[in-house]
Amino acid sequence: MINNNTDDNDKTLEALFEPQNAEILANLEDGPKTSSKLAEILGIKEEKLDEQISYLKELEFVIKTDKDGSVYYSVDKNKLSKVLENDDNFKNIDNGLAKLDSFLN
Protein backbone atom coordinates (compact mmCIF):
# COMPACT_ATOMS: atom_id res chain seq x y z
CA MET A 1 0.00 0.00 0.00
CA ILE A 2 1.27 3.46 -0.89
CA ASN A 3 1.60 6.01 1.86
CA ASN A 4 -0.62 8.87 0.64
CA ASN A 5 0.95 11.29 3.12
CA THR A 6 4.39 10.64 1.62
CA ASP A 7 2.97 11.04 -1.88
CA ASP A 8 1.34 14.33 -0.88
CA ASN A 9 4.60 15.59 0.63
CA ASP A 10 6.50 14.62 -2.51
CA LYS A 11 3.97 16.44 -4.72
CA THR A 12 4.13 19.49 -2.47
CA LEU A 13 7.92 19.63 -2.63
CA GLU A 14 7.87 19.11 -6.40
CA ALA A 15 5.44 22.03 -6.71
CA LEU A 16 7.62 24.30 -4.58
CA PHE A 17 10.79 23.55 -6.52
CA GLU A 18 9.22 23.63 -9.97
CA PRO A 19 11.00 26.61 -11.58
CA GLN A 20 7.91 28.69 -12.40
CA ASN A 21 6.42 28.17 -8.94
CA ALA A 22 9.73 28.92 -7.24
CA GLU A 23 9.98 32.15 -9.23
CA ILE A 24 6.48 33.17 -8.19
CA LEU A 25 7.23 32.48 -4.53
CA ALA A 26 10.55 34.33 -4.72
CA ASN A 27 8.86 37.38 -6.17
CA LEU A 28 6.25 37.38 -3.42
CA GLU A 29 8.80 36.93 -0.65
CA ASP A 30 9.16 40.66 0.02
CA GLY A 31 5.42 41.26 0.23
CA PRO A 32 2.09 41.15 -1.60
CA LYS A 33 1.89 42.17 -5.23
CA THR A 34 -1.01 42.86 -7.52
CA SER A 35 -1.77 40.29 -10.15
CA SER A 36 -0.80 42.76 -12.87
CA LYS A 37 2.53 43.66 -11.22
CA LEU A 38 3.46 40.02 -10.62
CA ALA A 39 2.58 39.12 -14.21
CA GLU A 40 4.71 42.05 -15.43
CA ILE A 41 7.69 40.93 -13.31
CA LEU A 42 7.36 37.37 -14.61
CA GLY A 43 6.89 38.55 -18.19
CA ILE A 44 3.58 36.75 -18.69
CA LYS A 45 -0.09 37.68 -19.13
CA GLU A 46 -2.34 37.76 -16.07
CA GLU A 47 -4.38 34.85 -17.45
CA LYS A 48 -1.23 32.71 -17.60
CA LEU A 49 -0.30 33.81 -14.08
CA ASP A 50 -3.71 32.65 -12.83
CA GLU A 51 -3.05 29.21 -14.37
CA GLN A 52 0.47 28.96 -12.94
CA ILE A 53 -0.44 30.14 -9.45
CA SER A 54 -3.57 28.00 -9.04
CA TYR A 55 -1.75 24.95 -7.57
CA LEU A 56 0.15 27.15 -5.11
CA LYS A 57 -3.20 28.61 -4.02
CA GLU A 58 -4.67 25.11 -3.72
CA LEU A 59 -1.77 24.11 -1.46
CA GLU A 60 -2.36 27.37 0.47
CA PHE A 61 1.18 28.67 -0.05
CA VAL A 62 -0.19 31.66 -1.94
CA ILE A 63 -3.11 33.72 -0.72
CA LYS A 64 -5.33 35.65 -3.11
CA THR A 65 -6.95 38.83 -1.80
CA ASP A 66 -9.33 41.20 -3.59
CA LYS A 67 -8.82 44.79 -2.46
CA ASP A 68 -9.95 48.06 -4.00
CA GLY A 69 -10.79 46.39 -7.31
CA SER A 70 -7.38 44.72 -7.62
CA VAL A 71 -6.24 41.15 -7.02
CA TYR A 72 -3.27 40.79 -4.68
CA TYR A 73 -1.15 37.70 -4.15
CA SER A 74 0.95 37.04 -1.06
CA VAL A 75 2.86 34.12 0.43
CA ASP A 76 1.85 32.32 3.61
CA LYS A 77 5.38 32.39 5.03
CA ASN A 78 4.45 30.31 8.09
CA LYS A 79 3.10 27.44 6.00
CA LEU A 80 6.03 27.62 3.59
CA SER A 81 8.54 27.61 6.46
CA LYS A 82 6.94 24.58 8.08
CA VAL A 83 7.32 22.56 4.90
CA LEU A 84 10.85 23.71 4.13
CA GLU A 85 12.09 23.24 7.69
CA ASN A 86 10.65 19.72 8.07
CA ASP A 87 13.64 17.36 8.05
CA ASP A 88 11.47 14.40 7.04
CA ASN A 89 10.82 16.07 3.69
CA PHE A 90 14.50 15.92 2.81
CA LYS A 91 15.56 12.52 4.19
CA ASN A 92 14.51 10.77 0.98
CA ILE A 93 16.51 13.26 -1.07
CA ASP A 94 19.63 12.59 1.00
CA ASN A 95 19.10 8.83 0.76
CA GLY A 96 18.50 9.03 -2.98
CA LEU A 97 21.63 11.10 -3.56
CA ALA A 98 23.70 8.69 -1.45
CA LYS A 99 22.43 5.73 -3.46
CA LEU A 100 23.14 7.53 -6.72
CA ASP A 101 26.64 8.41 -5.55
CA SER A 102 27.38 4.80 -4.54
CA PHE A 103 26.06 3.59 -7.88
CA LEU A 104 28.24 6.02 -9.85
CA ASN A 105 31.40 5.33 -7.82
N, C-alpha and C positions, 0 to 999 in steps of 0.2 A: 504494500500500500504506500502511496506517495504521501509525504507530509505536506499538506496544503500550506501550512504556515511557512515552511521553508521555500516552497514555490512562490508564495506571495512576497517574501523577503527578497528572493532573487529577482523577481519582476520589478519590485520597487527600486532596487539598486541599479538594475539595468536602465530603468527610466531616468534615474538621477544622473547617470553617467553617459547617457546618450548625448552626443555633442549638441544637438539643438536644444534639448532640455537644460543641459548644463549651462549653455549660453544665456538662456532665459533667466535661470536662477541667479547667475552671476550678475546680470544686469539689474536684477531686482534687489540685490544684496544691500545696496545703500539706501533703499527706501522705495515706496510705491511709485509707480509710473502709470500715466494714462496709456490706454491701449494704443492710441495713435503715436505717442512718443516711443513706446517700446517697439512697435512695428518699424518706426523710422530707424531706431538704433540698430535693429536686426536686419534692416534692409529688405523687409517683406511687407506685403499688404496686410491690413488688419484682419481680413478674412482668413488668411493663411496663419496668422498669429493665433486666432481663435481655435483653429484646428490643432496647431502644435501644442498649445497650452492646456487643452482639454484634459489630457491624462494627468497632468500635474495638478489640475484643479480636482479631478476625481480622487487622487491620492491625498488631497488636502495640503499639499505643499505650497500651492499658490491660492491666494484668496482673491476673489473678484468682488469689487465694490462699485456700486453706482452712486455717483455723487455729482450734483450740479450738472446733470446731463452728460457727464463723461463716465467712461468705464476706467476704473483703476485696478491695477494688479499689484499685489504685494506677496512677500514670502512669509510663511509661518516659520520663523526661525527656530522656535522651540521644537516643533515637529521635525524639522530638517536636522537639527542638532541631535535629537534622540536617535534618529536612524544612523547618522554618520558616526556617532560616538559609541554605538553598540558593537562591542568586540565580536559578538557572535556572527555579525554580518560579514566579517572579514576573515574568519577562520578558514572557511572553504577556499577563499582566494589564496591564502598562505599555503594551505595544503596542496592546492592545485599547482601553484608555482613550484613548490618543492618537488612534486612528482614530475613535472615537466623538466625541471633542472636535472633530476636524477636520470631521467630517460635520455636526455641530450648528452649527458657526460658519461 
